[in-house]
């Protein structure tokens, strides 16, 4: 056990008596955790926090509560006494699943599907999110300063041709990082974006709506056996339990499809990376925050091919293990905090836009 052998103290906010008891029992079975308190409403939780905000290391928060709802609770906590919050939601059973992602924008650390009935995958996702969240300084925000990257490699795309697309992979903490990145990229965005963000199946549609609203970019949800063309300025994500695959990449179009995933944590980032290799696509690859090692295996091959790879600095990532694994596999990657990474990617996109305008001008002159 870390934290000097002290358990992680959890406040559970859940209005269902049955589910609250189940969550408490799950935590008590673990050596990592202590149920510091469990309450049925946001009002009760706020009263406990006002009385002693140092009593809790992390909060497990149900989104749908009587009285003050989960989103309002997150906003109040982050404005007054910031404590790491993991949002739990019944996904497709909730009236507004995108509220969970709005809670992330308001300062919650992670959003996971409620571990109903003790399903092992959901339980592990919840416990992992609580462990990670307890160690995250919630008052930290992405700095406006742009520190230099940890490598001196120039941002030059390879695999042949001009910049065709941006491929992004992320896991825990990814929704916030993805939104931050996409909001700051130049407009109009001259290339499509392919996104492999680990999500529980029931959250995909809510995530797509939230991503559209917060970035202003069109989001295409790609379903099984329904190939889709992804135009410049659009973001493609796969439907639940599917992997995103690039099937065509040339000067005229980018086409993707989705296929059943072979892993619980999906979409699999390595599957998307491999499809870029197979298509010899001149895309830029971006790996952000997350747990585990997904994405690192194929980055090694992409690095050998000279691809431009951006990795979020593990010290800047909410969950550092995935970028740490990627850095070990891709020594030629550009490693930088999210703001610096965004600035470098924006420069690359601006150069691509300038190049395309020059080509178009030459074409007109020839006519």
DOPA-447907 format. One record per residue (C-alpha): x, y, z; residue in three letters; chain. Coordinates in steps of 0.5 Angstrom, whole numbers, plus 2048, in hexadecimal, padded with zeros to 3 digits. Example, Ala and Ser with C-alpha at 12.3 -4.5 7.8 and 13.67 -1.06 7.14 Angstrom:
2
<milum c1="819" c2="7F7" c3="810" resn="ALA" chain="A"/>
<milum c1="81B" c2="7FE" c3="80E" resn="SER" chain="A"/>
END
This chain:
367
<milum c1="800" c2="800" c3="800" resn="UNK" chain="A"/>
<milum c1="803" c2="807" c3="7FE" resn="UNK" chain="A"/>
<milum c1="801" c2="80E" c3="802" resn="UNK" chain="A"/>
<milum c1="806" c2="80B" c3="808" resn="UNK" chain="A"/>
<milum c1="801" c2="805" c3="809" resn="UNK" chain="A"/>
<milum c1="7FB" c2="80A" c3="80A" resn="UNK" chain="A"/>
<milum c1="7F5" c2="808" c3="806" resn="UNK" chain="A"/>
<milum c1="7F1" c2="80C" c3="801" resn="UNK" chain="A"/>
<milum c1="7EB" c2="810" c3="805" resn="UNK" chain="A"/>
<milum c1="7E5" c2="810" c3="800" resn="UNK" chain="A"/>
<milum c1="7DF" c2="814" c3="801" resn="UNK" chain="A"/>
<milum c1="7D9" c2="810" c3="7FD" resn="UNK" chain="A"/>
<milum c1="7D3" c2="814" c3="7FB" resn="UNK" chain="A"/>
<milum c1="7CE" c2="810" c3="7F8" resn="UNK" chain="A"/>
<milum c1="7C6" c2="810" c3="7F9" resn="UNK" chain="A"/>
<milum c1="7C5" c2="809" c3="7F8" resn="UNK" chain="A"/>
<milum c1="7C5" c2="805" c3="7FF" resn="UNK" chain="A"/>
<milum c1="7C6" c2="7FF" c3="7FB" resn="UNK" chain="A"/>
<milum c1="7CC" c2="801" c3="7F7" resn="UNK" chain="A"/>
<milum c1="7CF" c2="805" c3="7FC" resn="UNK" chain="A"/>
<milum c1="7D0" c2="7FF" c3="801" resn="UNK" chain="A"/>
<milum c1="7D3" c2="7FB" c3="7FB" resn="UNK" chain="A"/>
<milum c1="7D8" c2="801" c3="7F9" resn="UNK" chain="A"/>
<milum c1="7DA" c2="801" c3="801" resn="UNK" chain="A"/>
<milum c1="7DA" c2="7F9" c3="801" resn="UNK" chain="A"/>
<milum c1="7DF" c2="7FA" c3="7FB" resn="UNK" chain="A"/>
<milum c1="7E4" c2="7FF" c3="7FE" resn="UNK" chain="A"/>
<milum c1="7E4" c2="7FB" c3="805" resn="UNK" chain="A"/>
<milum c1="7E6" c2="7F5" c3="801" resn="UNK" chain="A"/>
<milum c1="7EC" c2="7F9" c3="7FE" resn="UNK" chain="A"/>
<milum c1="7F3" c2="7FA" c3="802" resn="UNK" chain="A"/>
<milum c1="7F3" c2="801" c3="7FF" resn="UNK" chain="A"/>
<milum c1="7ED" c2="804" c3="801" resn="UNK" chain="A"/>
<milum c1="7E9" c2="807" c3="807" resn="UNK" chain="A"/>
<milum c1="7E2" c2="809" c3="807" resn="UNK" chain="A"/>
<milum c1="7E3" c2="80F" c3="80B" resn="UNK" chain="A"/>
<milum c1="7DB" c2="811" c3="80A" resn="UNK" chain="A"/>
<milum c1="7D5" c2="80F" c3="805" resn="UNK" chain="A"/>
<milum c1="7CF" c2="814" c3="804" resn="UNK" chain="A"/>
<milum c1="7C9" c2="814" c3="800" resn="UNK" chain="A"/>
<milum c1="7C9" c2="81B" c3="7FD" resn="UNK" chain="A"/>
<milum c1="7CE" c2="821" c3="7FB" resn="UNK" chain="A"/>
<milum c1="7CB" c2="825" c3="801" resn="UNK" chain="A"/>
<milum c1="7CE" c2="820" c3="806" resn="UNK" chain="A"/>
<milum c1="7D4" c2="820" c3="803" resn="UNK" chain="A"/>
<milum c1="7D5" c2="827" c3="802" resn="UNK" chain="A"/>
<milum c1="7D4" c2="827" c3="80A" resn="UNK" chain="A"/>
<milum c1="7D9" c2="822" c3="80B" resn="UNK" chain="A"/>
<milum c1="7DE" c2="826" c3="807" resn="UNK" chain="A"/>
<milum c1="7DD" c2="82C" c3="80A" resn="UNK" chain="A"/>
<milum c1="7DE" c2="829" c3="811" resn="UNK" chain="A"/>
<milum c1="7E4" c2="826" c3="80F" resn="UNK" chain="A"/>
<milum c1="7E7" c2="826" c3="808" resn="UNK" chain="A"/>
<milum c1="7ED" c2="823" c3="80A" resn="UNK" chain="A"/>
<milum c1="7E9" c2="81C" c3="80C" resn="UNK" chain="A"/>
<milum c1="7E9" c2="81A" c3="805" resn="UNK" chain="A"/>
<milum c1="7EE" c2="818" c3="800" resn="UNK" chain="A"/>
<milum c1="7E9" c2="817" c3="7FA" resn="UNK" chain="A"/>
<milum c1="7E2" c2="817" c3="7F9" resn="UNK" chain="A"/>
<milum c1="7DE" c2="812" c3="7F5" resn="UNK" chain="A"/>
<milum c1="7D8" c2="816" c3="7F2" resn="UNK" chain="A"/>
<milum c1="7D1" c2="813" c3="7EF" resn="UNK" chain="A"/>
<milum c1="7CF" c2="818" c3="7E9" resn="UNK" chain="A"/>
<milum c1="7C8" c2="818" c3="7EA" resn="UNK" chain="A"/>
<milum c1="7C6" c2="81A" c3="7F1" resn="UNK" chain="A"/>
<milum c1="7C0" c2="81D" c3="7F5" resn="UNK" chain="A"/>
<milum c1="7C0" c2="824" c3="7F6" resn="UNK" chain="A"/>
<milum c1="7C7" c2="827" c3="7F4" resn="UNK" chain="A"/>
<milum c1="7C9" c2="823" c3="7EE" resn="UNK" chain="A"/>
<milum c1="7D0" c2="820" c3="7ED" resn="UNK" chain="A"/>
<milum c1="7D2" c2="825" c3="7E8" resn="UNK" chain="A"/>
<milum c1="7D0" c2="82B" c3="7ED" resn="UNK" chain="A"/>
<milum c1="7D4" c2="827" c3="7F2" resn="UNK" chain="A"/>
<milum c1="7DA" c2="827" c3="7EE" resn="UNK" chain="A"/>
<milum c1="7DA" c2="82E" c3="7ED" resn="UNK" chain="A"/>
<milum c1="7D9" c2="830" c3="7F4" resn="UNK" chain="A"/>
<milum c1="7DF" c2="82C" c3="7F7" resn="UNK" chain="A"/>
<milum c1="7E4" c2="82E" c3="7F1" resn="UNK" chain="A"/>
<milum c1="7E2" c2="835" c3="7F3" resn="UNK" chain="A"/>
<milum c1="7E3" c2="835" c3="7FA" resn="UNK" chain="A"/>
<milum c1="7E6" c2="82F" c3="7FD" resn="UNK" chain="A"/>
<milum c1="7E9" c2="82B" c3="7F7" resn="UNK" chain="A"/>
<milum c1="7E9" c2="823" c3="7F9" resn="UNK" chain="A"/>
<milum c1="7EB" c2="81E" c3="7F3" resn="UNK" chain="A"/>
<milum c1="7E4" c2="81B" c3="7F1" resn="UNK" chain="A"/>
<milum c1="7E2" c2="815" c3="7ED" resn="UNK" chain="A"/>
<milum c1="7DC" c2="815" c3="7E9" resn="UNK" chain="A"/>
<milum c1="7D8" c2="80F" c3="7E9" resn="UNK" chain="A"/>
<milum c1="7D2" c2="80E" c3="7E4" resn="UNK" chain="A"/>
<milum c1="7CD" c2="809" c3="7E2" resn="UNK" chain="A"/>
<milum c1="7CF" c2="80B" c3="7DA" resn="UNK" chain="A"/>
<milum c1="7C9" c2="80A" c3="7D6" resn="UNK" chain="A"/>
<milum c1="7C4" c2="809" c3="7DC" resn="UNK" chain="A"/>
<milum c1="7C5" c2="811" c3="7DD" resn="UNK" chain="A"/>
<milum c1="7C1" c2="816" c3="7DA" resn="UNK" chain="A"/>
<milum c1="7C7" c2="81A" c3="7D8" resn="UNK" chain="A"/>
<milum c1="7CE" c2="816" c3="7D8" resn="UNK" chain="A"/>
<milum c1="7D1" c2="81C" c3="7D5" resn="UNK" chain="A"/>
<milum c1="7D1" c2="81F" c3="7DC" resn="UNK" chain="A"/>
<milum c1="7D6" c2="81B" c3="7DE" resn="UNK" chain="A"/>
<milum c1="7DB" c2="81E" c3="7D9" resn="UNK" chain="A"/>
<milum c1="7D9" c2="825" c3="7DB" resn="UNK" chain="A"/>
<milum c1="7DB" c2="823" c3="7E2" resn="UNK" chain="A"/>
<milum c1="7E2" c2="821" c3="7E0" resn="UNK" chain="A"/>
<milum c1="7E2" c2="828" c3="7DC" resn="UNK" chain="A"/>
<milum c1="7E0" c2="82B" c3="7E3" resn="UNK" chain="A"/>
<milum c1="7E6" c2="828" c3="7E7" resn="UNK" chain="A"/>
<milum c1="7E4" c2="820" c3="7E8" resn="UNK" chain="A"/>
<milum c1="7EA" c2="81C" c3="7E7" resn="UNK" chain="A"/>
<milum c1="7E6" c2="816" c3="7E4" resn="UNK" chain="A"/>
<milum c1="7E0" c2="813" c3="7E1" resn="UNK" chain="A"/>
<milum c1="7DE" c2="80C" c3="7E2" resn="UNK" chain="A"/>
<milum c1="7D8" c2="807" c3="7E1" resn="UNK" chain="A"/>
<milum c1="7D5" c2="805" c3="7E8" resn="UNK" chain="A"/>
<milum c1="7D8" c2="7FE" c3="7EA" resn="UNK" chain="A"/>
<milum c1="7D1" c2="7FB" c3="7EA" resn="UNK" chain="A"/>
<milum c1="7D0" c2="7F4" c3="7EC" resn="UNK" chain="A"/>
<milum c1="7D8" c2="7F4" c3="7EE" resn="UNK" chain="A"/>
<milum c1="7DA" c2="7F3" c3="7E7" resn="UNK" chain="A"/>
<milum c1="7E1" c2="7F2" c3="7E7" resn="UNK" chain="A"/>
<milum c1="7E3" c2="7F6" c3="7E1" resn="UNK" chain="A"/>
<milum c1="7DF" c2="7FC" c3="7E4" resn="UNK" chain="A"/>
<milum c1="7E1" c2="7FB" c3="7EB" resn="UNK" chain="A"/>
<milum c1="7E8" c2="7FB" c3="7E9" resn="UNK" chain="A"/>
<milum c1="7E7" c2="801" c3="7E5" resn="UNK" chain="A"/>
<milum c1="7E4" c2="805" c3="7EB" resn="UNK" chain="A"/>
<milum c1="7EA" c2="803" c3="7F0" resn="UNK" chain="A"/>
<milum c1="7EF" c2="805" c3="7EB" resn="UNK" chain="A"/>
<milum c1="7EC" c2="80C" c3="7EA" resn="UNK" chain="A"/>
<milum c1="7EB" c2="80D" c3="7F1" resn="UNK" chain="A"/>
<milum c1="7F3" c2="80B" c3="7F2" resn="UNK" chain="A"/>
<milum c1="7F5" c2="80F" c3="7ED" resn="UNK" chain="A"/>
<milum c1="7F0" c2="815" c3="7EF" resn="UNK" chain="A"/>
<milum c1="7F3" c2="815" c3="7F6" resn="UNK" chain="A"/>
<milum c1="7FA" c2="817" c3="7F4" resn="UNK" chain="A"/>
<milum c1="7F8" c2="81C" c3="7EF" resn="UNK" chain="A"/>
<milum c1="7F9" c2="824" c3="7F1" resn="UNK" chain="A"/>
<milum c1="7F2" c2="826" c3="7EF" resn="UNK" chain="A"/>
<milum c1="7F4" c2="82E" c3="7F0" resn="UNK" chain="A"/>
<milum c1="7F9" c2="82D" c3="7EA" resn="UNK" chain="A"/>
<milum c1="7F6" c2="82F" c3="7E3" resn="UNK" chain="A"/>
<milum c1="7FA" c2="82F" c3="7DD" resn="UNK" chain="A"/>
<milum c1="7FF" c2="835" c3="7DD" resn="UNK" chain="A"/>
<milum c1="7FF" c2="83A" c3="7D7" resn="UNK" chain="A"/>
<milum c1="806" c2="83A" c3="7D7" resn="UNK" chain="A"/>
<milum c1="809" c2="836" c3="7D2" resn="UNK" chain="A"/>
<milum c1="810" c2="832" c3="7D4" resn="UNK" chain="A"/>
<milum c1="814" c2="82F" c3="7CF" resn="UNK" chain="A"/>
<milum c1="813" c2="827" c3="7CD" resn="UNK" chain="A"/>
<milum c1="818" c2="822" c3="7D0" resn="UNK" chain="A"/>
<milum c1="81B" c2="820" c3="7C9" resn="UNK" chain="A"/>
<milum c1="81E" c2="825" c3="7C4" resn="UNK" chain="A"/>
<milum c1="81B" c2="821" c3="7BE" resn="UNK" chain="A"/>
<milum c1="817" c2="825" c3="7B9" resn="UNK" chain="A"/>
<milum c1="810" c2="824" c3="7B8" resn="UNK" chain="A"/>
<milum c1="810" c2="822" c3="7B1" resn="UNK" chain="A"/>
<milum c1="80B" c2="81C" c3="7AF" resn="UNK" chain="A"/>
<milum c1="80E" c2="816" c3="7AB" resn="UNK" chain="A"/>
<milum c1="80B" c2="810" c3="7A8" resn="UNK" chain="A"/>
<milum c1="80A" c2="814" c3="7A1" resn="UNK" chain="A"/>
<milum c1="806" c2="81A" c3="79F" resn="UNK" chain="A"/>
<milum c1="803" c2="820" c3="7A2" resn="UNK" chain="A"/>
<milum c1="800" c2="820" c3="7A9" resn="UNK" chain="A"/>
<milum c1="7FA" c2="81B" c3="7A8" resn="UNK" chain="A"/>
<milum c1="7F7" c2="81B" c3="7AF" resn="UNK" chain="A"/>
<milum c1="7F8" c2="81B" c3="7B6" resn="UNK" chain="A"/>
<milum c1="7F7" c2="815" c3="7BA" resn="UNK" chain="A"/>
<milum c1="7F6" c2="815" c3="7C2" resn="UNK" chain="A"/>
<milum c1="7F6" c2="810" c3="7C7" resn="UNK" chain="A"/>
<milum c1="7F4" c2="811" c3="7CE" resn="UNK" chain="A"/>
<milum c1="7F1" c2="80D" c3="7D4" resn="UNK" chain="A"/>
<milum c1="7F0" c2="810" c3="7DC" resn="UNK" chain="A"/>
<milum c1="7F0" c2="817" c3="7DC" resn="UNK" chain="A"/>
<milum c1="7EF" c2="818" c3="7D4" resn="UNK" chain="A"/>
<milum c1="7E9" c2="81B" c3="7D3" resn="UNK" chain="A"/>
<milum c1="7EB" c2="821" c3="7D7" resn="UNK" chain="A"/>
<milum c1="7F2" c2="821" c3="7D3" resn="UNK" chain="A"/>
<milum c1="7EF" c2="820" c3="7CC" resn="UNK" chain="A"/>
<milum c1="7EA" c2="826" c3="7CD" resn="UNK" chain="A"/>
<milum c1="7F0" c2="82A" c3="7CF" resn="UNK" chain="A"/>
<milum c1="7F4" c2="828" c3="7C9" resn="UNK" chain="A"/>
<milum c1="7EE" c2="829" c3="7C4" resn="UNK" chain="A"/>
<milum c1="7EC" c2="82F" c3="7C6" resn="UNK" chain="A"/>
<milum c1="7F2" c2="832" c3="7C5" resn="UNK" chain="A"/>
<milum c1="7F4" c2="830" c3="7BE" resn="UNK" chain="A"/>
<milum c1="7F3" c2="835" c3="7B9" resn="UNK" chain="A"/>
<milum c1="7ED" c2="836" c3="7B5" resn="UNK" chain="A"/>
<milum c1="7EB" c2="834" c3="7B0" resn="UNK" chain="A"/>
<milum c1="7EE" c2="82D" c3="7B2" resn="UNK" chain="A"/>
<milum c1="7F1" c2="82B" c3="7AB" resn="UNK" chain="A"/>
<milum c1="7F1" c2="823" c3="7AD" resn="UNK" chain="A"/>
<milum c1="7ED" c2="81E" c3="7B0" resn="UNK" chain="A"/>
<milum c1="7EE" c2="81B" c3="7B7" resn="UNK" chain="A"/>
<milum c1="7EE" c2="814" c3="7B9" resn="UNK" chain="A"/>
<milum c1="7ED" c2="813" c3="7C0" resn="UNK" chain="A"/>
<milum c1="7ED" c2="80D" c3="7C4" resn="UNK" chain="A"/>
<milum c1="7EB" c2="80F" c3="7CB" resn="UNK" chain="A"/>
<milum c1="7EA" c2="809" c3="7D0" resn="UNK" chain="A"/>
<milum c1="7E2" c2="809" c3="7D2" resn="UNK" chain="A"/>
<milum c1="7DD" c2="805" c3="7D5" resn="UNK" chain="A"/>
<milum c1="7D8" c2="803" c3="7CF" resn="UNK" chain="A"/>
<milum c1="7D2" c2="807" c3="7D2" resn="UNK" chain="A"/>
<milum c1="7D6" c2="80D" c3="7D2" resn="UNK" chain="A"/>
<milum c1="7D8" c2="80E" c3="7CB" resn="UNK" chain="A"/>
<milum c1="7D2" c2="812" c3="7C9" resn="UNK" chain="A"/>
<milum c1="7D2" c2="817" c3="7CF" resn="UNK" chain="A"/>
<milum c1="7DA" c2="818" c3="7CD" resn="UNK" chain="A"/>
<milum c1="7D9" c2="819" c3="7C6" resn="UNK" chain="A"/>
<milum c1="7D3" c2="81F" c3="7C8" resn="UNK" chain="A"/>
<milum c1="7D8" c2="822" c3="7CD" resn="UNK" chain="A"/>
<milum c1="7DE" c2="822" c3="7C8" resn="UNK" chain="A"/>
<milum c1="7DA" c2="825" c3="7C3" resn="UNK" chain="A"/>
<milum c1="7D7" c2="82A" c3="7C8" resn="UNK" chain="A"/>
<milum c1="7DE" c2="82C" c3="7CB" resn="UNK" chain="A"/>
<milum c1="7E2" c2="82C" c3="7C5" resn="UNK" chain="A"/>
<milum c1="7DD" c2="82E" c3="7BF" resn="UNK" chain="A"/>
<milum c1="7E0" c2="829" c3="7BB" resn="UNK" chain="A"/>
<milum c1="7DB" c2="824" c3="7B8" resn="UNK" chain="A"/>
<milum c1="7DC" c2="81D" c3="7BB" resn="UNK" chain="A"/>
<milum c1="7DA" c2="816" c3="7B7" resn="UNK" chain="A"/>
<milum c1="7D9" c2="810" c3="7BB" resn="UNK" chain="A"/>
<milum c1="7DB" c2="80A" c3="7B6" resn="UNK" chain="A"/>
<milum c1="7D7" c2="804" c3="7B7" resn="UNK" chain="A"/>
<milum c1="7D8" c2="7FD" c3="7B5" resn="UNK" chain="A"/>
<milum c1="7D8" c2="7FB" c3="7AE" resn="UNK" chain="A"/>
<milum c1="7D7" c2="803" c3="7AC" resn="UNK" chain="A"/>
<milum c1="7DD" c2="806" c3="7A9" resn="UNK" chain="A"/>
<milum c1="7DD" c2="80D" c3="7AA" resn="UNK" chain="A"/>
<milum c1="7E1" c2="813" c3="7A6" resn="UNK" chain="A"/>
<milum c1="7E4" c2="818" c3="7AB" resn="UNK" chain="A"/>
<milum c1="7E5" c2="81F" c3="7A8" resn="UNK" chain="A"/>
<milum c1="7EA" c2="824" c3="7AA" resn="UNK" chain="A"/>
<milum c1="7E8" c2="827" c3="7B1" resn="UNK" chain="A"/>
<milum c1="7E3" c2="821" c3="7B3" resn="UNK" chain="A"/>
<milum c1="7E5" c2="81C" c3="7B9" resn="UNK" chain="A"/>
<milum c1="7E4" c2="814" c3="7B8" resn="UNK" chain="A"/>
<milum c1="7E3" c2="810" c3="7BE" resn="UNK" chain="A"/>
<milum c1="7E0" c2="809" c3="7BE" resn="UNK" chain="A"/>
<milum c1="7D9" c2="806" c3="7C1" resn="UNK" chain="A"/>
<milum c1="7DA" c2="803" c3="7C8" resn="UNK" chain="A"/>
<milum c1="7DE" c2="7FC" c3="7C8" resn="UNK" chain="A"/>
<milum c1="7E1" c2="7FE" c3="7C1" resn="UNK" chain="A"/>
<milum c1="7E8" c2="7FF" c3="7BF" resn="UNK" chain="A"/>
<milum c1="7E9" c2="805" c3="7BA" resn="UNK" chain="A"/>
<milum c1="7ED" c2="803" c3="7B3" resn="UNK" chain="A"/>
<milum c1="7F0" c2="807" c3="7AE" resn="UNK" chain="A"/>
<milum c1="7EE" c2="804" c3="7A7" resn="UNK" chain="A"/>
<milum c1="7F0" c2="809" c3="7A2" resn="UNK" chain="A"/>
<milum c1="7F4" c2="80F" c3="7A2" resn="UNK" chain="A"/>
<milum c1="7F6" c2="813" c3="79C" resn="UNK" chain="A"/>
<milum c1="7F6" c2="81B" c3="799" resn="UNK" chain="A"/>
<milum c1="7EE" c2="81A" c3="798" resn="UNK" chain="A"/>
<milum c1="7EC" c2="817" c3="79E" resn="UNK" chain="A"/>
<milum c1="7EC" c2="813" c3="7A5" resn="UNK" chain="A"/>
<milum c1="7E8" c2="80D" c3="7A6" resn="UNK" chain="A"/>
<milum c1="7E7" c2="809" c3="7AD" resn="UNK" chain="A"/>
<milum c1="7E3" c2="803" c3="7AF" resn="UNK" chain="A"/>
<milum c1="7E2" c2="800" c3="7B6" resn="UNK" chain="A"/>
<milum c1="7E3" c2="7F9" c3="7B8" resn="UNK" chain="A"/>
<milum c1="7E1" c2="7F5" c3="7BE" resn="UNK" chain="A"/>
<milum c1="7E7" c2="7F6" c3="7C4" resn="UNK" chain="A"/>
<milum c1="7EA" c2="7F0" c3="7C7" resn="UNK" chain="A"/>
<milum c1="7EC" c2="7F4" c3="7CD" resn="UNK" chain="A"/>
<milum c1="7E8" c2="7F7" c3="7D3" resn="UNK" chain="A"/>
<milum c1="7EB" c2="7FD" c3="7D3" resn="UNK" chain="A"/>
<milum c1="7E9" c2="800" c3="7CC" resn="UNK" chain="A"/>
<milum c1="7EA" c2="803" c3="7C7" resn="UNK" chain="A"/>
<milum c1="7F1" c2="800" c3="7C6" resn="UNK" chain="A"/>
<milum c1="7F6" c2="805" c3="7C5" resn="UNK" chain="A"/>
<milum c1="7FB" c2="800" c3="7C2" resn="UNK" chain="A"/>
<milum c1="7F5" c2="7FE" c3="7BD" resn="UNK" chain="A"/>
<milum c1="7F5" c2="805" c3="7BA" resn="UNK" chain="A"/>
<milum c1="7FC" c2="806" c3="7BA" resn="UNK" chain="A"/>
<milum c1="7FD" c2="7FF" c3="7B6" resn="UNK" chain="A"/>
<milum c1="7F8" c2="802" c3="7B1" resn="UNK" chain="A"/>
<milum c1="7FC" c2="808" c3="7B0" resn="UNK" chain="A"/>
<milum c1="802" c2="804" c3="7AE" resn="UNK" chain="A"/>
<milum c1="7FF" c2="7FF" c3="7AA" resn="UNK" chain="A"/>
<milum c1="7FC" c2="805" c3="7A6" resn="UNK" chain="A"/>
<milum c1="803" c2="809" c3="7A6" resn="UNK" chain="A"/>
<milum c1="7FF" c2="80F" c3="7A8" resn="UNK" chain="A"/>
<milum c1="803" c2="815" c3="7A9" resn="UNK" chain="A"/>
<milum c1="7FF" c2="817" c3="7B0" resn="UNK" chain="A"/>
<milum c1="801" c2="81A" c3="7B6" resn="UNK" chain="A"/>
<milum c1="800" c2="815" c3="7BC" resn="UNK" chain="A"/>
<milum c1="7FF" c2="818" c3="7C3" resn="UNK" chain="A"/>
<milum c1="7FF" c2="814" c3="7C9" resn="UNK" chain="A"/>
<milum c1="7FC" c2="817" c3="7D0" resn="UNK" chain="A"/>
<milum c1="7FA" c2="815" c3="7D7" resn="UNK" chain="A"/>
<milum c1="7F8" c2="80E" c3="7D9" resn="UNK" chain="A"/>
<milum c1="7F9" c2="808" c3="7DD" resn="UNK" chain="A"/>
<milum c1="7FC" c2="802" c3="7DA" resn="UNK" chain="A"/>
<milum c1="801" c2="801" c3="7D4" resn="UNK" chain="A"/>
<milum c1="7FC" c2="801" c3="7CE" resn="UNK" chain="A"/>
<milum c1="7FF" c2="805" c3="7C8" resn="UNK" chain="A"/>
<milum c1="806" c2="804" c3="7CA" resn="UNK" chain="A"/>
<milum c1="807" c2="7FD" c3="7C6" resn="UNK" chain="A"/>
<milum c1="806" c2="800" c3="7BF" resn="UNK" chain="A"/>
<milum c1="809" c2="807" c3="7C1" resn="UNK" chain="A"/>
<milum c1="810" c2="803" c3="7C0" resn="UNK" chain="A"/>
<milum c1="80E" c2="801" c3="7B9" resn="UNK" chain="A"/>
<milum c1="80C" c2="808" c3="7B8" resn="UNK" chain="A"/>
<milum c1="812" c2="80B" c3="7BB" resn="UNK" chain="A"/>
<milum c1="817" c2="807" c3="7B6" resn="UNK" chain="A"/>
<milum c1="813" c2="809" c3="7B0" resn="UNK" chain="A"/>
<milum c1="814" c2="811" c3="7B2" resn="UNK" chain="A"/>
<milum c1="80D" c2="813" c3="7B4" resn="UNK" chain="A"/>
<milum c1="80C" c2="819" c3="7B8" resn="UNK" chain="A"/>
<milum c1="80A" c2="817" c3="7BF" resn="UNK" chain="A"/>
<milum c1="807" c2="81B" c3="7C4" resn="UNK" chain="A"/>
<milum c1="807" c2="818" c3="7CB" resn="UNK" chain="A"/>
<milum c1="804" c2="81C" c3="7D1" resn="UNK" chain="A"/>
<milum c1="80A" c2="81D" c3="7D6" resn="UNK" chain="A"/>
<milum c1="808" c2="818" c3="7DC" resn="UNK" chain="A"/>
<milum c1="809" c2="81D" c3="7E1" resn="UNK" chain="A"/>
<milum c1="804" c2="821" c3="7DE" resn="UNK" chain="A"/>
<milum c1="7FF" c2="81B" c3="7DD" resn="UNK" chain="A"/>
<milum c1="7F9" c2="81A" c3="7E2" resn="UNK" chain="A"/>
<milum c1="7FB" c2="813" c3="7E1" resn="UNK" chain="A"/>
<milum c1="802" c2="812" c3="7DF" resn="UNK" chain="A"/>
<milum c1="803" c2="80A" c3="7DE" resn="UNK" chain="A"/>
<milum c1="801" c2="80A" c3="7D7" resn="UNK" chain="A"/>
<milum c1="805" c2="810" c3="7D4" resn="UNK" chain="A"/>
<milum c1="80B" c2="80D" c3="7D9" resn="UNK" chain="A"/>
<milum c1="80B" c2="807" c3="7D5" resn="UNK" chain="A"/>
<milum c1="80A" c2="80A" c3="7CE" resn="UNK" chain="A"/>
<milum c1="810" c2="80E" c3="7D0" resn="UNK" chain="A"/>
<milum c1="814" c2="808" c3="7D1" resn="UNK" chain="A"/>
<milum c1="812" c2="805" c3="7CA" resn="UNK" chain="A"/>
<milum c1="813" c2="80B" c3="7C6" resn="UNK" chain="A"/>
<milum c1="819" c2="80F" c3="7C7" resn="UNK" chain="A"/>
<milum c1="819" c2="814" c3="7C1" resn="UNK" chain="A"/>
<milum c1="812" c2="816" c3="7C4" resn="UNK" chain="A"/>
<milum c1="811" c2="81D" c3="7C6" resn="UNK" chain="A"/>
<milum c1="80F" c2="81D" c3="7CD" resn="UNK" chain="A"/>
<milum c1="80C" c2="824" c3="7D0" resn="UNK" chain="A"/>
<milum c1="807" c2="826" c3="7D5" resn="UNK" chain="A"/>
<milum c1="800" c2="827" c3="7D2" resn="UNK" chain="A"/>
<milum c1="800" c2="82E" c3="7D0" resn="UNK" chain="A"/>
<milum c1="807" c2="82E" c3="7CD" resn="UNK" chain="A"/>
<milum c1="805" c2="828" c3="7C9" resn="UNK" chain="A"/>
<milum c1="7FF" c2="82C" c3="7C7" resn="UNK" chain="A"/>
<milum c1="803" c2="832" c3="7C5" resn="UNK" chain="A"/>
<milum c1="808" c2="82D" c3="7C1" resn="UNK" chain="A"/>
<milum c1="802" c2="829" c3="7BD" resn="UNK" chain="A"/>
<milum c1="7FF" c2="830" c3="7BC" resn="UNK" chain="A"/>
<milum c1="805" c2="832" c3="7B8" resn="UNK" chain="A"/>
<milum c1="805" c2="82C" c3="7B4" resn="UNK" chain="A"/>
<milum c1="7FE" c2="82D" c3="7B2" resn="UNK" chain="A"/>
<milum c1="7FF" c2="834" c3="7B0" resn="UNK" chain="A"/>
<milum c1="805" c2="832" c3="7AC" resn="UNK" chain="A"/>
<milum c1="801" c2="82D" c3="7A8" resn="UNK" chain="A"/>
<milum c1="7FB" c2="832" c3="7A7" resn="UNK" chain="A"/>
<milum c1="801" c2="837" c3="7A4" resn="UNK" chain="A"/>
<milum c1="803" c2="831" c3="7A0" resn="UNK" chain="A"/>
<milum c1="7FC" c2="830" c3="79D" resn="UNK" chain="A"/>
<milum c1="7FB" c2="837" c3="79B" resn="UNK" chain="A"/>
<milum c1="801" c2="837" c3="798" resn="UNK" chain="A"/>
<milum c1="800" c2="831" c3="794" resn="UNK" chain="A"/>
<milum c1="7F9" c2="833" c3="792" resn="UNK" chain="A"/>
<milum c1="7FC" c2="83A" c3="790" resn="UNK" chain="A"/>
<milum c1="800" c2="837" c3="78B" resn="UNK" chain="A"/>
<milum c1="7FB" c2="832" c3="788" resn="UNK" chain="A"/>
<milum c1="7F7" c2="839" c3="787" resn="UNK" chain="A"/>
<milum c1="7FD" c2="83C" c3="783" resn="UNK" chain="A"/>
<milum c1="7FE" c2="836" c3="77F" resn="UNK" chain="A"/>
<milum c1="7F7" c2="836" c3="77D" resn="UNK" chain="A"/>
END
